[in-house]
Amino acid sequence: MNVTLPARAADLRAAYQRGFQDDGVLLAFTLPNADTKAFIRKLRPESPLLHRNTPVTSGREQSPTTPFAHLGLKEPETLADVTEGPVCTVCDGNLNWLNIAVHPINAQRNQVYLSGAV
């Protein structure tokens, strides 16, 4: 993924799933609130991340190709109060794309979700 983890990242979880065309990569960890904005800035999102207050609902129940459930986590789409968006739509190196989602766990820490394809 070529992402440098912050020193105070905790509860790291990662997965790699071989796919038909692209392979899916997941990385999740918790991070103190004070470190979250700096981490996002280092990723240099192409556009501002969007915040949503409610879970994503659609007429079709789509499940992600590489779900975070493999890591024992809820899917970011099923959570309220999430800031998310693409970090790169065409990335350098082997990564085809990378998305981030950030969900507050409590007043001190956030759950950070990174998903991409290689």
Backbone torsions as a table, in degrees:
resi	resn	phi	psi	omega
1	MET	NA	-19.4	-178.8
2	ASN	57.1	39.9	177.6
3	VAL	-111.8	127.1	176.6
4	THR	-84.2	119.8	-179.0
5	LEU	-75.1	138.9	175.3
6	PRO	-63.6	149.8	-177.1
7	ALA	-59.3	-33.6	-176.8
8	ARG	-95.0	15.1	174.4
9	ALA	-67.2	140.7	-179.1
10	ALA	-136.1	168.2	178.0
11	ASP	51.0	52.3	-179.0
12	LEU	-71.9	136.7	177.7
13	ARG	-140.8	137.5	-177.8
14	ALA	-143.9	153.2	177.2
15	ALA	-149.0	150.7	175.4
16	TYR	-131.8	126.1	-178.4
17	GLN	-126.5	122.7	177.4
18	ARG	-71.3	134.8	-179.7
19	GLY	-121.7	178.6	-179.2
20	PHE	-68.7	-50.0	178.5
21	GLN	-106.5	-49.6	-180.0
22	ASP	-118.0	151.9	172.7
23	ASP	-94.9	140.5	179.8
24	GLY	-94.0	141.9	176.9
25	VAL	-128.1	138.7	179.1
26	LEU	-130.3	143.8	173.5
27	LEU	-145.4	130.8	178.6
28	ALA	-138.1	146.0	177.9
29	PHE	-163.5	164.3	174.3
30	THR	-101.0	152.0	-175.4
31	LEU	-147.0	138.1	175.5
32	PRO	-58.5	143.7	179.7
33	ASN	-52.2	-38.6	-177.2
34	ALA	-63.1	-23.0	-177.8
35	ASP	-98.5	-13.3	-170.7
36	THR	-66.0	-49.1	-178.2
37	LYS	-61.5	-40.6	178.7
38	ALA	-63.9	-39.9	178.1
39	PHE	-62.3	-45.3	179.7
40	ILE	-62.7	-43.0	178.6
41	ARG	-58.3	-39.7	179.7
42	LYS	-65.0	-27.6	177.5
43	LEU	-75.4	-17.0	178.2
44	ARG	52.3	66.5	177.7
45	PRO	-56.4	144.9	-179.2
46	GLU	-70.2	-25.1	177.6
47	SER	-146.6	162.6	-179.8
48	PRO	-59.1	141.2	176.0
49	LEU	-70.6	150.3	-178.9
50	LEU	-102.2	146.0	177.4
51	HIS	-107.6	135.9	173.8
52	ARG	-127.2	142.6	-176.6
53	ASN	-90.2	-21.3	-174.6
54	THR	-123.4	158.4	175.8
55	PRO	-61.8	156.5	177.1
56	VAL	-76.9	128.2	175.3
57	THR	-125.5	141.7	177.7
58	SER	-142.3	164.0	178.0
59	GLY	-66.2	-27.6	179.1
60	ARG	-106.1	134.0	176.1
61	GLU	-84.9	93.8	178.1
62	GLN	-96.6	139.0	175.3
63	SER	-111.6	145.2	-179.4
64	PRO	-64.4	152.2	178.6
65	THR	-63.2	-41.9	178.4
66	THR	-119.7	89.5	-173.4
67	PRO	-79.0	147.1	176.1
68	PHE	-69.1	-13.0	175.8
69	ALA	-58.9	-28.0	175.6
70	HIS	-59.2	-24.2	-178.6
71	LEU	-101.4	7.3	-179.8
72	GLY	77.9	24.0	-178.8
73	LEU	-119.3	156.1	172.0
74	LYS	-73.1	152.6	176.5
75	GLU	-71.7	138.0	179.4
76	PRO	-56.8	-31.2	-179.7
77	GLU	-65.1	-24.1	-177.1
78	THR	-88.4	-1.7	-176.2
79	LEU	-103.5	152.1	172.2
80	ALA	-94.1	163.2	176.2
81	ASP	60.4	59.9	-178.0
82	VAL	-122.8	136.5	171.7
83	THR	-106.3	129.3	-171.1
84	GLU	-154.0	166.5	174.8
85	GLY	157.8	176.2	178.5
86	PRO	-75.4	139.3	173.4
87	VAL	-92.4	-41.5	171.6
88	CYS	-148.2	134.2	177.6
89	THR	-90.4	-29.3	170.2
90	VAL	-131.8	106.3	-171.9
91	CYS	-94.5	161.4	172.8
92	ASP	-74.5	154.1	176.4
93	GLY	76.9	-147.0	-175.3
94	ASN	-80.5	-14.8	-174.9
95	LEU	-78.9	127.3	178.9
96	ASN	-81.3	-40.8	177.0
97	TRP	-158.3	161.0	-179.4
98	LEU	-148.6	129.3	176.8
99	ASN	-117.1	152.8	176.1
100	ILE	-125.9	147.1	170.8
101	ALA	-138.7	137.1	-179.4
102	VAL	-127.1	127.8	-178.7
103	HIS	-128.6	128.3	177.9
104	PRO	-69.6	130.2	176.2
105	ILE	-85.9	-44.4	178.5
106	ASN	-157.0	-167.4	-176.4
107	ALA	-69.5	-14.2	-176.2
108	GLN	-108.4	-26.6	-170.9
109	ARG	-133.7	153.0	174.6
110	ASN	-118.3	150.7	169.2
111	GLN	-94.9	125.3	179.6
112	VAL	-107.9	130.1	178.0
113	TYR	-117.9	128.1	172.6
114	LEU	-121.7	130.7	176.8
115	SER	-135.3	143.8	-178.6
116	GLY	-157.7	-175.9	178.2
117	ALA	-136.3	142.2	177.0
118	VAL	-122.9	NA	NA
